[in-house]
């Protein structure tokens, strides 16, 4: 899952988000670096090639101190925030998706506005995703 670099609360949320996405037919990875140098907490590809990015916020302080999330939007069709049950949901921007998650699963509370990627950008993000997933899969054999 590669959530080791996330803080413990965020790692639990990431685990639940990955389980939720899997239930919807998405394949996800954590900590994917985008072409603009930003690192998505969770990136996922759906059965039709649609791309979602999930930004995990483990606390209000984390949310308020990190305002780079608009820089993820050009790299996905759907952008979500994922938070724990006690997070004040009114802080999450209305045009983004909202997932409530813990280590065991999650629920989509609000779907985001959809912003379809251009074909060239979709191909580039999909290739980056595939290479990251394949590299992580091969790491034990290369050690």
Buried (B, 14 or more C-beta within 10 A) or exposed (E): BBBEEBEEBBBBBBBBBBBBBEEEEBBBBBBBEBEEEBEBBBBBBBEEEBBBBBBBBBBEEBBEEEEEBEEBBBBBBBBBBBBBEEBEEEEBEEEBBBBBBBBEBBEBBBEBEEEEBEEEBBEBBBEBBEEBBEEBEEEEEEE
